[in-house]
Amino acid sequence: MSAMPPEVFSVFATLLGLAVGSFLNVAAWRIPLGKSVVRPGSACPGCGTPISPRDNIPVLSWILLRGRCRSCRCRISPVYPAVELATGLLFLAASVKTGMSPLFIHHALFLSLMVLSVRTDMEHFIILDQVSIGGAAAGLGLALLPGAPGLVPALTASGGAFLFFLLIRAFSAAYLKSRQVRVEAPQGFEEEEEDFQSGLGWGDVKLSACLGAFLGPGPGVVGLFLSFLLGALYGVGVLARGGKRTRPIPFGPFMALGGSIALFFGRGIWEAYRSIGF
């Protein structure tokens, strides 16, 4: 294995990413519903027919079936192959950055958690504790790998990010209450309206600890800054199109995107910032 050419390892990483992406689709669908990710096997959401192995090949099966179930011709969302393809490409990028080293495990796990957080937050307005709390624990556990931030820096960054987001949540809730602003619950979440009145969800607060644990202090700051920047730009765009100020926007996807960018380029961005002299 140590003599595996980089190109071969990249192909392996991409195929692994496609398979992991398929699993992430299952996890994103079942865990919020309290279902097992192991049993039963994958089935068509329309007719319930079990999906055969030939129809469960990441991306390729969806293309060959033209996005429909073989049995009932029910439409299968393009989100499924999109998640698989995105995870495969992210694993490919990670393999190029780390080579065939233990650090690849660190990067691949973090990117998988980010992909999962994007899907659950966009579809269910939740970030799973398995991603945020479990991810923070995993990040600290992998912090001692060569090239990783190190245990003390990872612990510092994780705790600092959590406290920072906790303060933002507290101030946001106080500000909205003082202005008597009520955030509208998304359609289908009306019974959980109170959960949207803090400006920042608990899932986002806990996810920040995961980002800090994997990225460390410098890249962690870059990742969180990019998260707020991307979220702000999107919010401005929504308002420019006539969107409502009181309609909640999932922040998890912006944290995932900012964190992923920081994973690959955060250290360079942080060093460039420090070299300016600020």
C-alpha positions, 0 to 999 in steps of 0.5 A, a space after each residue: 500500500 505504501 507504494 501505491 501511486 498517487 493517481 491510483 489512491 485518488 481513484 480509490 478515494 473518489 470511489 470511496 467517497 461515492 460509496 460514503 455519499 450513498 450512505 450519507 443519503 441513507 443517514 440524512 433520510 433515516 436518522 431524523 425519523 428515528 430509523 436504523 441506517 442498517 435495516 431494512 435495506 434501501 427501498 423506493 420511497 414510492 412503492 417500497 420495492 427493495 433496491 437491487 444492487 445493480 440499481 444502487 450504484 452511486 450516481 451511475 444507477 440514477 443516470 441509467 434509470 433516468 432518475 426513476 424507480 425501475 418498478 413504479 417509475 416514481 421520480 427519484 430526487 437528483 439530490 441523491 446523486 448530487 450528494 454522492 458526487 459531491 462527496 466523491 469529489 471532496 474525497 478526491 480533493 482530500 486525497 490530492 491534499 494529504 496523499 495516502 497518509 493517516 491525515 486523509 482519514 481526518 479530512 474524509 471524516 470531516 467532509 462527510 460530516 459537513 455533507 451530512 449537516 448540509 442535507 439535514 439542515 436544508 431538509 429538516 432544519 436540524 443538525 444531528 448530534 451525531 454530527 456536531 457532538 460526535 464530530 467534535 469528539 472525533 475531531 479531538 480524537 484525530 487531532 494527534 495525527 501527523 498534520 492535524 492541529 494537535 490535541 491542545 490547539 483542537 480543544 482550545 479551538 473547539 471550546 472557543 468556537 462553542 463559547 463564541 457561538 453561544 454568546 451570539 445565540 444569547 445576544 441574538 435572542 435578546 435583540 430579537 425579543 427587545 425589537 419584538 421580532 417574531 421569526 416565522 417558522 418554516 412550513 411544516 415546522 409551525 409547532 416548533 416556532 419557539 425554536 426559531 426565536 434565537 437567531 441561531 439554532 443549538 445545532 449551529 452552536 454545537 456544530 461550531 465545536 466540531 469545526 474547531 476540533 477538526 480545523 484548529 485555531 487559525 483555520 478555525 477562525 477562517 472557517 467561521 469567518 467564511 461561514 458568516 460572510 457567505 451567510 450574509 451574502 446569501 441573506 442580502 441576495 434573498 432580501 434583494 429578491 424580495 424575501 422576508 427578513 423574518 424567514 429563517 435561513 439554515 446556517 449549517 450549509 454555510 458553516 459546512 462550506 466555510 469549514 470545508 474551504 478552511 480545511 483546504 486553504 485555511 492555514 494559508 489564508 490565516 498565515 497570509 492574514 498574519 503576515 499583513 501585520 494585523 
